[in-house]
């Protein structure tokens, strides 16, 4: 049996969260003779707005052996139990997308079907009332979930808010301690082999040359290797996700120190609110066809909790993905691979899964075409299923107060999303491709929150008359409220376990 020809040198082109997450993973995993070089320029800024995350980020940090309290402390972080959506379905309405299920199973039939029956009978309360994550969030409380599955405190999950720049710096220290070499410089030219088409070297403006055998393109929207050099192509999704600008600003603390992200819809887009220990991150994601940058900036500044402490910064983007994420000896990671607006905090997650998938299909110098094909297949599926989940927020709305929302209500949607919506409208059932980031509770939260109302509940509900569903539902609401009241506040928890030093 033939052996492999191990890679001897991998170059990560670009820093920021994508570059240093990739470098840290490579350093932690490749404990052999493979050199790891990261190229970045201090003259090139990073986007740096990926400050809200989803629960899988915990597994990423754990694989690196990172202490949670240390990480939160060093990144001025806070905790996140989900996302609150305001004015999305209709003005004046709000709902919560929790991390974790609704309720606790008391029957083989999913809880939400019993809730639907109560709702149709006029007896139901809000679906949010059956979420342990919301019970805590509503009172600005936080604690780590219990491990005992018999306890209602085990029925939620959490993620983080943190300063993306501090996270990159944290991972840089981690990676350099494990042998990653950082090279300062701006990419001036990329050389390719005339016969194979592979990238052979990256030439920097200071005269340095980095000649690796494999490259991770972490150069942001531009994609210096994957697009400028290899001309991979880009699939544009702005006809489904119309926002193409964001203006971002940081402000002082004001209002509640929430253990959740807030997303508030405006006439031409939506505004994020991400509370950290030392400040609040804010941004207005909007459609440039319906509002000017000056108007968007004014809207954002008029809706801050505290005083602005940075100058507003405008980001321009085009939602979509590369037609191939792995091309020749280059894999695009992060914004170089594609962009989906930060509505459900997937930016850092897509970096994480891109790196994890690359390690699972790790190449030698030969580069197996089957591995490349599988990487591109799985990554395409991931992007498309997340895309559909984001589109749902826009198309399932009753708002008709502005051109953007009228367009979103009327726009054609992907067949894959239409299929999911039709199933839920029919019998309240949630169908899946089987490999999706957002599982049934997430789809349920947005379906119900955006008034995608089923015509019926599952017929099995009426086949099980002995199930005391109403009492079970009432008991769950009560127990969840009591459990939340026993938790420390979000601020108390941080002060006790992971308070950052004064900046």
N, C-alpha and C positions, 0 to 999 in steps of 0.2 A: 504494500500500500504506500502510495507516494505521500510525502509530507507537504507542508505548506511553505510558502516563502513569506515570512512575517514582514510586515511594514517596519521600516527602521526610522521613519520620520513623518510625522503628521503636523500640518500647519493649520492653525485656526486664524483666519483672516478677519479681523474685527474684534472689538472688545465688548463693552456693555454687558448686559445680563446674558445675552445669547453666547457671546464669546467666552465669558468666564464660567458659565454653567457647563459649556462644552469642555473647556480646559480642565475644570475640576473633576468632571466625570472621567475623562481620559486619564488624568493623573491617578485617580483612585483605582481605576480598573487595570490599566496597562502597567503593571509593576515589573516590566521587563526592560528590554534594550531599546524600546521605541522612544525617540526624542519627540517632545511636544513643544512647539513654538507657537506663541500667540503674537500676532502683529496688530498693533493699534496706534493711533495717532492722537495725542492730546489736543491737537488742533481741530479734530472732528468731534462734534458733540454727539451724544446718544439721545434717543427719543425719550427714554426714562419715565414713561407714564404707566408702565405695567406694574402698578403698586398694589393691585388687588389680585388675589389668587383664589384657587379652588382646592379642595382637600388633597388631591394627589401630590401637591407640593411637599406635604409632610413626608411622603415616602421617598421623594428625591433627596431631601436633606438627611433623612435617616440612613439611606444607602451610603451617603458620604460620611456618616458618623458624626454629624453635626448636632450639638446640644440645642434643643429647642429654646430653652431660656436664654442661652448665650446668643443665639441667632436673633431672637426677638429684641433683646437688649441692644445688640450692635447695630441693628437696622432701624431703630426707633419704631419698632413694629407694634401692632395691636392685633386683635383677634377678630375673626369674621365667621359668623354663623349663617350667612346667606346674603341675599340682595333684596332690598325693598324697592318696588316699582311704584312710582307715583304718576298719575295722569296718563298712563299708557293706554289703557282700554277706553277710558273716558275721563274727562276732566273731573277732578274731585275724588277719583277712585284710587285706591292703593291696594297692593297685595304683596306677598312675601314669597320669594323662591328660597326655601330652606335647604341647608345641607343635612340630608337625612330624610327618612320617610315621614309620612303623615300617620300619626297614631302609633299603635302597637297592634300587631295582628291578633285578633281574637277569633278568627274564623278563616277557613281556606279561601273564601270570597274576599277579595281586597276591600279594605275598609272604606274606600271612597264610594263604593257602590251602595253601602248602607247609608253613608252620608248623603248620597244623591237621593235615595228614597225619602229620607227625612226632609231634604230640601224640597222635593216635589210635593210633599205633604204640608209644606209651610212651617216645619218645625226645626229646620236645620240652622245651625250657626255658621259662621265663616269657616271655610276649610283651614284657614290659618290657625284656628283655635286647636287643631289637632296636631300641630307641629311643636315638638319640644324646642326646636331651634328658635321658633318665633316666640314661644312662651318666655324664654330667656331674653331674647332680643327686645321684646316689647317693654321690658323693664330695665334694659341696659345692663344685663347681668351676664356673667360668663364663668364657666368652670369646665375643666376637661371632662369628657364623657366618662361614665362609669363602665367598667368592663363586664359587669354582671348583666347578661342579657335579660334577666328577669326584671330589671329596674328600668323605669321609663327614662332615667337619665342616661341610658345607653343608646337611645334612639335618635341621636343627632351626631353630626360631624362638624368639623370646623377647618378653617384655613387662616390666612393672615392678610393684613395690610402691612406694607413696609416701604421704606425708601429704596427704590430700585437702584439708585446710585450707590447707596451704602451696601446693598446686597452684592452688587458687582465687586465693590472693593473688598468685601468680606471673602468672597470666593476667590478673588485674586490672591489674597494672602494665603488662603488654603492651597491653591494650585501651585504657587511659587514655592511654598514649603515642601511640596512634593515633586519638585523638579521641573515644572513648566518654566520656560524661558520667554520672557516678554521682550519683544523688539519694537522700539519706537520708530514710527515712520508712516508716511502716507503712500498708498499704492500708486505707482506711476505707470506701470506696464505689467501685463501678464503674458508670459510666454507659453506656447503650446507646442507639442510634438507634431511635426508636419504629417507623420504617418498615422499615428494612433489617435490624434486629436486631444490627448490628455494634457492637462496643465503641467508644465515642467518647472516653472519658477514664477515668483512674484518679485518684481523689482520695485524698490522703494525710492522716494525722492531724495533720500540722503545717500544714495549709492549702494545701500545694502541689497543683497539678493537672498531670498529665502527659497531654497529648492527642496521641497518635500516630495514624498511619493503620493500623499493624499491630502486633500484640503477640505476644511469645513468653512463654507462661506457664511460669515456672520456680519456682513457689511450693510445690513439694513435694507431699506426699500430698493436701493439701486441694484443690489446683487452684482457686485463687480465681477465675480467669477461666473456664477450660474447664468447671468443674463448678458452683461456687457461682453464677456469673453466667449461663453459657450452658446449664446443666443438660444436659450431654452424655450422661450415663449411664455406668455402669461394669459391666464383665463380670467377675464374681467367679469365680476359679479355685481357691478354697480346698478344694474337694472333690477336687482333684487334687494340690495343693501345700498340705498341711495346716498348715504352720508359720505362725504369725501374730504371733510375738514374737521379739525378739532383745535380749539383754543384752550390752553391749559394755564392754570395759575395756582399758586399756593397761598393759603391764608392762615391767619392765626386761629386758635381754637375759639369756638363759640358754639352755643347750643349744646346738644347732648354728645357724650363720648360713646357713640354707638358701636356695638360689636357686630356691625354689618355695613355693607356698602349701600349707598342710596343712588337710585337712578330716577331722575325726574324728567318727564317728557316736556318739551317746549314746542313752539309752533313749527320750528324748522329742524328739530333733532331732539337731543336729550343731554342732560347734565349729570356728570358723576360727582359723588362726594365720598372721599376715602379718608377716614380719620386715622392719623398716626399719633404717636405720643407727643411729638413736638409741633405738629401742624396738621392742616387738612389739605389734601390734594383735591383739586376741582378741575373740571373740564367740560366744555360744551362741544359735543360731537354734532355736526350739522351738515346740511346739504347746501353747497355753494350756489345752487340754482335758485334757492329760496331765501337766502339771507346773505348779506355781505359780511366780510370778516370784522369790520368795525361794529356792525350791529350785533354780531354774535359775541364779540368781546364785551360790549356794553351789557348785553343780557346776562352774561356770566358774572361780571363784576357786580351787577345789581342783585345777584342771588347767592352771595357768599355769607357764611356764618360769621366770619371775622374779617379783619383788615387784610387786604392783599399784601403779601410780603415778597412777591417776585413780580417781574414784568410779565404780562400775558405773552404766551408763545404759541404761534400758529403752526400746526402740523398739517401737511397735505398728503393724502393717501388715496389709493385705489383698491377697493376690496376685491379679493380674488386670490388666485394661487398660481405658482409656476406649473407649467404643463408637465414638467418632470422635476422632482425634488432631488433626485440623485442622477447626475449626468456625468459620464466618464468617471474621473477620479475626484469629483466634487459633490458634496452634499450641502444643500442650502439649509440653514437653521435660522429660526426666528423670522424676522421681517424679510429676510432674503428669500424665504420660502413662500411667503404669501402674507396677506393681512386680512384679518377679520376684526372689525371694530371691537372695542373692549367692553361691549354690552354685558357679556357673561364672564368676563375676567379670564379669557382663554389664552391671552398672549404668552404669558410665561409657561402655561401648560403645554402649548404647542412647541415651545423650545424644549421642554422636558421630554415630551414623547418623541420628538425628532431625534434627540440624542440617545434616548433609551432604545429606540428602534434601530438606530445605527449600530449600537453596541451588540444588539441581538443578531444582526446580520453582518457583523464586523468582517471586513475583507482582508485578504492578503494582497500581495503585489499583483496577483493575477486578476482580481476583481471579478467574481462570478456573476455573469449576466442574470442568472436566476435570482440572486440576492438583490440586485438592482431592481429587477422587475417587481419583486415582492415588496421592497421598501416603497416603491412608487405606488403600488396598488393599495397598500395599507394606509399610506399617508393621504392619498387621494380620498379614500373612504372616510377617513377621520375628518378631513376638511369639509367634505360635502355634508356629513351628518351634523357637524357643528353649524355649518352655513344654514341648513334647514331650521335648526332650533332658533337661530337668530332671526331669520325671516319671519318666523311665527310671531314674534313680538311686534313686528311692523304690520303684517297683513291682517292679523286678528285684532282689529281696533274698531271702535264705534265712532272715533273722532272724525269730524268733518269740518273742523273750524279753521283749517289752513290747507293750502295746496299740497304740502307734503303728505299729510295724513289722508287726504282724499286720493292721492295717487297710490299710496300704500294699500288702501282698502280695495282698490280696483286692479292692482297689478296681477298679472299671471304669476303663478308660483310653480316651483319644481313639482313634477309628478310625485316624487318621493314624499314631499311634504303634504301634498293634497291627499295622498293615500292615508297618511297618519290622521289628518284632520277628519276625513270621512269616517274612519273607524271610530274615532272618539265621539263624533256627533251622533253616530248611530246607536251605540250601546255603552259609551263611556269606556271603551277598551283602548289600551295603549299598545300599539304594535311596534316592533323593532326589527332592525336588520340583524340584531344579535351582537354587533360590535359597535357600541356607541359610547361616547364620553358621558352624555347626559342620559341617565336612566329614567325609569318610569316616574319616580317622584318629581323629578325636574319638569318633565313634560306635563304631568298632572298640574303642577303649580301654575304653569304658564297657560295651559288650556283653560283652567278654571278662572285664573286671574284675568285673562283676556276675554272672558265671556264666550268661549267656545263651549256651548252648553249641549250636553247629550240629550237626545230625544227620549231615551229610556235608560234604565240601569240594567245591570246583568240579570237575566232571568233566574239565575240560581238564587238570588236574594229571596224571591217569593217561594222558592222550593225549600227554604230552610226556616220555617215559621218558629221553630223552637229557639232560634238564636235571639237573645235579648239585646238586640243591637242598640236600641235607644238608651238603655241603662249603661251599656258598655261605653257608648260615645260620651255620655254625661260624665261617667267615671273617669275617662281619659282626660277630659278637659280639666276636671277638678285636680287630678293627681299632677298633671303637668304644671298647672298654676302653682300648686304647693311646692313642687320640686324647684321651680324657678325662683320662688320667694326665698328658698333656703340657700341659693347661690350667692357668692359675693358679687358686688358690682364689677363691671368691666375694669374700671379704674382701680378698684381695690385688688383685684386679681393681679394686674400688671405691677402695681406697687409692691406687692408681696413677692412676686416670682421673677420679674424680668424688667424692672424699671431701668430705663436708659439713663446715662449720665447727662447732666445739663450740657446743652450745646452752646 
